[in-house]
């Protein structure tokens, strides 16, 4: 009888112990452990981060970081963290949080447009994904990559088609570059390639011309007409005489892309630069900026006409007056010069 009582007592103690243990385990794994008011908070884990870095990010978001750490250790997360952008939803328990941090890498939208230089693009992308601007710039400038894909130092910007793209936040610099190459090839479908060929231009030359068109007019509906002017000039072997190329040449020569130049002076036209289309025939060696898709398609679907000149229309700002001959153009130009002098725009 005595032994039986002892066994019953031991059994009861064991049941109590198991209940306490189960309660503790349940509390650690399955009790809500968030401490923020928004519906969701985000954690950005770098490729080089250790568990301590993750813990530091999570601490302000959780009620009990020690309980989380206990659960993380038991599930092997502390020694096997994943990089990326992860969401922690309000009311999640530790088990759910660990699951989200393991397999819930959230894609991000990466957007860019109208960058003037490859350095500007690297800076723009570096604030949207993990890769820093230096690693991006190194990837963009990789000589072997450029040569293998028919780009040069001057034309490399043409590979990046302005748009919004989906990436994982922890995408590497090379990963970003390689996906953009794939997007470039997708953009240049058979239809666009055929149109470029009919114009006698390569894909990179189309982008170089589109960059000029983009800079010349913000009016999307006018871009095909402006593109037609430059294509007419190219066919005739005329100088393009595009002011935006001179502005780019000045910025490049002075190594100052922060300056704003509103007026091109006659002395500027004497700058010896391959980007100066008042001095050198044909297209510049690369795009002077990253053109919109609308500007690229404006070149590929340019308006057919007999215009060879255009100047800003001061009676309809944003648009231009077009001319078929020099005498007509000079009359239009005089009106523009009178207006710009009246505005006292000297640079």
LUMFI-227212 format. One record per residue (C-alpha): residue in three letters; x, y, z. Coordinates in pm, whole numbers, padded with zeros to 5 digits. Layout:
// residues N
REC residu     px     py     pz
REC    ALA      X      Y      Z
...
***
This chain:
// residues 347
REC residu     px     py     pz
REC    UNK  00000  00000  00000
REC    UNK  00281  00237  00093
REC    UNK  00461  00171 -00236
REC    UNK  00138  00225 -00425
REC    UNK  00093  00568 -00263
REC    UNK  00449  00661 -00353
REC    UNK  00392  00563 -00717
REC    UNK  00070  00763 -00732
REC    UNK  00247  01064 -00579
REC    UNK  00532  01037 -00828
REC    UNK  00282  01007 -01111
REC    UNK  00094  01315 -00994
REC    UNK  00417  01513 -00960
REC    UNK  00514  01401 -01309
REC    UNK  00179  01509 -01449
REC    UNK  00209  01845 -01280
REC    UNK  00563  01882 -01409
REC    UNK  00454  01790 -01761
REC    UNK  00166  02036 -01740
REC    UNK  00398  02313 -01625
REC    UNK  00646  02227 -01900
REC    UNK  00372  02215 -02161
REC    UNK  00240  02549 -02040
REC    UNK  00586  02700 -02059
REC    UNK  00644  02558 -02407
REC    UNK  00305  02682 -02519
REC    UNK  00382  03024 -02376
REC    UNK  00719  03042 -02551
REC    UNK  00596  02921 -02889
REC    UNK  00227  03002 -02921
REC    UNK  00152  03317 -02721
REC    UNK  00127  03645 -02917
REC    UNK  00457  03829 -02880
REC    UNK  00436  04150 -03084
REC    UNK  00460  04500 -02942
REC    UNK  00360  04745 -03217
REC    UNK  00035  04908 -03329
REC    UNK  00064  04881 -03706
REC    UNK -00073  04576 -03884
REC    UNK  00277  04473 -03992
REC    UNK  00638  04563 -03921
REC    UNK  00932  04487 -04148
REC    UNK  01274  04348 -04070
REC    UNK  01565  04389 -04315
REC    UNK  01832  04124 -04264
REC    UNK  02158  04173 -04454
REC    UNK  02358  03890 -04607
REC    UNK  02634  03958 -04355
REC    UNK  02407  03979 -04049
REC    UNK  02439  03742 -03755
REC    UNK  02167  03642 -03510
REC    UNK  02270  03926 -03278
REC    UNK  02189  04175 -03555
REC    UNK  01848  04019 -03608
REC    UNK  01782  04022 -03234
REC    UNK  01867  04392 -03220
REC    UNK  01610  04468 -03491
REC    UNK  01343  04250 -03333
REC    UNK  01380  04372 -02975
REC    UNK  01167  04689 -03016
REC    UNK  00898  04489 -03198
REC    UNK  00849  04212 -02941
REC    UNK  00703  04199 -02592
REC    UNK  00952  03938 -02474
REC    UNK  01277  03901 -02668
REC    UNK  01400  03630 -02427
REC    UNK  01104  03405 -02510
REC    UNK  01168  03460 -02879
REC    UNK  01534  03370 -02838
REC    UNK  01443  03054 -02647
REC    UNK  01208  02948 -02927
REC    UNK  01463  03047 -03194
REC    UNK  01732  02831 -03033
REC    UNK  01502  02530 -03008
REC    UNK  01405  02562 -03373
REC    UNK  01766  02613 -03488
REC    UNK  01703  02961 -03623
REC    UNK  01984  03133 -03434
REC    UNK  02243  02939 -03633
REC    UNK  02063  02950 -03969
REC    UNK  01926  03297 -04039
REC    UNK  01815  03408 -04386
REC    UNK  01874  03746 -04547
REC    UNK  01598  03955 -04702
REC    UNK  01297  04167 -04619
REC    UNK  01053  03997 -04383
REC    UNK  00716  04093 -04240
REC    UNK  00608  04042 -03880
REC    UNK  00231  04077 -03844
REC    UNK  00061  04213 -03536
REC    UNK -00039  03933 -03296
REC    UNK  00209  03675 -03429
REC    UNK  00354  03424 -03185
REC    UNK  00720  03324 -03179
REC    UNK  00658  03012 -03384
REC    UNK  00494  03219 -03659
REC    UNK  00762  03489 -03643
REC    UNK  01040  03233 -03687
REC    UNK  00849  03078 -03977
REC    UNK  00814  03419 -04143
REC    UNK  01185  03494 -04094
REC    UNK  01275  03159 -04249
REC    UNK  01059  03152 -04559
REC    UNK  00878  03484 -04592
REC    UNK  01127  03687 -04798
REC    UNK  00912  03967 -04941
REC    UNK  00980  04107 -05292
REC    UNK  01026  04483 -05324
REC    UNK  00949  04717 -05612
REC    UNK  01261  04882 -05752
REC    UNK  01203  05191 -05966
REC    UNK  01434  05425 -06155
REC    UNK  01413  05673 -06439
REC    UNK  01600  05945 -06625
REC    UNK  01939  05907 -06457
REC    UNK  02209  06104 -06637
REC    UNK  02501  05884 -06536
REC    UNK  02568  05527 -06434
REC    UNK  02685  05665 -06097
REC    UNK  02341  05820 -06045
REC    UNK  02176  05488 -06122
REC    UNK  02396  05307 -05869
REC    UNK  02300  05560 -05604
REC    UNK  01930  05533 -05688
REC    UNK  01929  05152 -05666
REC    UNK  02140  05135 -05348
REC    UNK  01860  05289 -05142
REC    UNK  01614  05027 -05263
REC    UNK  01805  04698 -05221
REC    UNK  02082  04569 -04997
REC    UNK  02369  04617 -05245
REC    UNK  02558  04943 -05187
REC    UNK  02640  05196 -05459
REC    UNK  03006  05094 -05486
REC    UNK  02930  04725 -05543
REC    UNK  02661  04821 -05794
REC    UNK  02898  05055 -05976
REC    UNK  03163  04782 -05993
REC    UNK  02908  04540 -06138
REC    UNK  02785  04797 -06392
REC    UNK  03141  04874 -06503
REC    UNK  03268  04517 -06527
REC    UNK  03467  04521 -06851
REC    UNK  03415  04154 -06931
REC    UNK  03041  04181 -06879
REC    UNK  03017  04490 -07101
REC    UNK  03220  04334 -07381
REC    UNK  03029  04006 -07369
REC    UNK  02701  04192 -07409
REC    UNK  02806  04447 -07674
REC    UNK  02819  04751 -07447
REC    UNK  03093  05007 -07395
REC    UNK  03172  05249 -07115
REC    UNK  02978  05512 -07312
REC    UNK  02675  05299 -07401
REC    UNK  02636  05099 -07075
REC    UNK  02350  05319 -06951
REC    UNK  02141  05202 -07248
REC    UNK  02101  04859 -07086
REC    UNK  01882  04991 -06804
REC    UNK  01526  05046 -06924
REC    UNK  01341  05286 -06686
REC    UNK  01050  05113 -06517
REC    UNK  00946  04941 -06194
REC    UNK  01078  04590 -06136
REC    UNK  01033  04327 -05868
REC    UNK  01342  04216 -05678
REC    UNK  01421  04057 -05346
REC    UNK  01574  04317 -05116
REC    UNK  01885  04102 -05061
REC    UNK  01962  04087 -05435
REC    UNK  02335  04125 -05500
REC    UNK  02482  04390 -05729
REC    UNK  02558  04127 -05994
REC    UNK  02212  03981 -05949
REC    UNK  02052  04319 -06012
REC    UNK  02269  04382 -06318
REC    UNK  02202  04039 -06467
REC    UNK  01827  04070 -06424
REC    UNK  01836  04411 -06592
REC    UNK  02017  04253 -06885
REC    UNK  01736  03997 -06908
REC    UNK  01480  04279 -06894
REC    UNK  01671  04466 -07167
REC    UNK  01658  04160 -07393
REC    UNK  01288  04119 -07319
REC    UNK  01226  04484 -07405
REC    UNK  01405  04450 -07734
REC    UNK  01157  04206 -07885
REC    UNK  01149  04113 -08252
REC    UNK  00917  04402 -08338
REC    UNK  01143  04667 -08184
REC    UNK  01453  04507 -08334
REC    UNK  01296  04510 -08680
REC    UNK  01201  04877 -08648
REC    UNK  01555  04969 -08538
REC    UNK  01699  04779 -08834
REC    UNK  01465  04959 -09074
REC    UNK  01607  05288 -08943
REC    UNK  01962  05166 -08995
REC    UNK  02032  05193 -08623
REC    UNK  02153  04951 -08358
REC    UNK  01959  04912 -08034
REC    UNK  02217  05122 -07848
REC    UNK  02200  05393 -08115
REC    UNK  01821  05405 -08082
REC    UNK  01859  05464 -07708
REC    UNK  02126  05732 -07769
REC    UNK  01889  05917 -08001
REC    UNK  01592  05861 -07768
REC    UNK  01790  06026 -07487
REC    UNK  01822  06341 -07700
REC    UNK  01452  06331 -07787
REC    UNK  01366  06284 -07420
REC    UNK  01573  06587 -07321
REC    UNK  01436  06803 -07602
REC    UNK  01068  06770 -07514
REC    UNK  00866  06660 -07213
REC    UNK  00559  06630 -07433
REC    UNK  00513  06262 -07513
REC    UNK  00284  06339 -07807
REC    UNK  00554  06559 -07965
REC    UNK  00840  06311 -07933
REC    UNK  00775  06119 -08258
REC    UNK  00794  06449 -08451
REC    UNK  01118  06554 -08279
REC    UNK  01262  06208 -08346
REC    UNK  01166  06250 -08713
REC    UNK  01368  06573 -08732
REC    UNK  01683  06405 -08607
REC    UNK  01636  06101 -08829
REC    UNK  01597  06333 -09129
REC    UNK  01924  06502 -09033
REC    UNK  02103  06169 -08992
REC    UNK  01990  06055 -09336
REC    UNK  02117  06381 -09490
REC    UNK  02448  06362 -09306
REC    UNK  02373  06689 -09130
REC    UNK  02497  06780 -08785
REC    UNK  02231  06699 -08525
REC    UNK  02299  07029 -08345
REC    UNK  02116  06914 -08033
REC    UNK  02157  07152 -07740
REC    UNK  02112  06875 -07476
REC    UNK  02425  06702 -07604
REC    UNK  02625  07022 -07560
REC    UNK  02493  07062 -07205
REC    UNK  02596  06704 -07130
REC    UNK  02939  06764 -07283
REC    UNK  02985  07073 -07062
REC    UNK  02885  06885 -06747
REC    UNK  03116  06598 -06837
REC    UNK  03405  06831 -06920
REC    UNK  03364  07022 -06593
REC    UNK  03284  06704 -06396
REC    UNK  02982  06879 -06250
REC    UNK  02646  06716 -06313
REC    UNK  02476  06917 -06039
REC    UNK  02482  07243 -06234
REC    UNK  02170  07362 -06416
REC    UNK  02227  07501 -06764
REC    UNK  01921  07666 -06919
REC    UNK  02090  07832 -07213
REC    UNK  02361  07713 -07451
REC    UNK  02602  07990 -07552
REC    UNK  02791  08016 -07881
REC    UNK  03121  07960 -07701
REC    UNK  02986  07629 -07569
REC    UNK  02956  07502 -07924
REC    UNK  03335  07509 -07955
REC    UNK  03388  07244 -07687
REC    UNK  03582  06955 -07839
REC    UNK  03380  06659 -07720
REC    UNK  03233  06358 -07903
REC    UNK  02907  06454 -07732
REC    UNK  02905  06796 -07900
REC    UNK  02672  06736 -08196
REC    UNK  02742  07089 -08323
REC    UNK  03098  06976 -08391
REC    UNK  03070  06605 -08474
REC    UNK  02827  06442 -08715
REC    UNK  02619  06142 -08623
REC    UNK  02505  06028 -08283
REC    UNK  02704  06073 -07962
REC    UNK  02889  05762 -07839
REC    UNK  02621  05686 -07583
REC    UNK  02301  05816 -07425
REC    UNK  02324  06154 -07251
REC    UNK  02060  06034 -07005
REC    UNK  01829  05741 -06947
REC    UNK  01533  05798 -07182
REC    UNK  01176  05703 -07104
REC    UNK  01025  05409 -07289
REC    UNK  00801  05664 -07463
REC    UNK  01111  05834 -07607
REC    UNK  01257  05503 -07729
REC    UNK  00929  05410 -07894
REC    UNK  00906  05762 -08039
REC    UNK  01229  05696 -08229
REC    UNK  01112  05353 -08342
REC    UNK  00777  05495 -08450
REC    UNK  00892  05838 -08559
REC    UNK  00676  06075 -08757
REC    UNK  00757  06094 -09128
REC    UNK  00778  06455 -09241
REC    UNK  01007  06709 -09411
REC    UNK  01112  06905 -09102
REC    UNK  01484  06959 -09035
REC    UNK  01468  07228 -08767
REC    UNK  01276  07313 -08453
REC    UNK  01287  07565 -08170
REC    UNK  01089  07619 -07850
REC    UNK  00743  07763 -07907
REC    UNK  00705  08060 -07672
REC    UNK  00336  08082 -07760
REC    UNK  00270  07725 -07650
REC    UNK  00522  07640 -07379
REC    UNK  00648  07285 -07373
REC    UNK  00601  07244 -07746
REC    UNK  00816  07351 -08043
REC    UNK  00787  07522 -08378
REC    UNK  00912  07311 -08668
REC    UNK  01059  07428 -08995
REC    UNK  01144  07267 -09328
REC    UNK  01416  07514 -09423
REC    UNK  01670  07739 -09255
REC    UNK  01504  08072 -09340
REC    UNK  01178  07962 -09179
REC    UNK  01369  07828 -08880
REC    UNK  01558  08154 -08835
REC    UNK  01231  08346 -08815
REC    UNK  01107  08107 -08546
REC    UNK  01441  08129 -08368
REC    UNK  01434  08511 -08357
REC    UNK  01106  08500 -08167
REC    UNK  01254  08254 -07917
REC    UNK  01574  08462 -07867
REC    UNK  01370  08776 -07804
REC    UNK  01170  08591 -07539
REC    UNK  01473  08434 -07367
REC    UNK  01655  08769 -07359
REC    UNK  01345  08928 -07207
REC    UNK  01353  08663 -06934
REC    UNK  01720  08751 -06872
REC    UNK  01825  08387 -06892
REC    UNK  02199  08410 -06945
REC    UNK  02296  08052 -06852
***
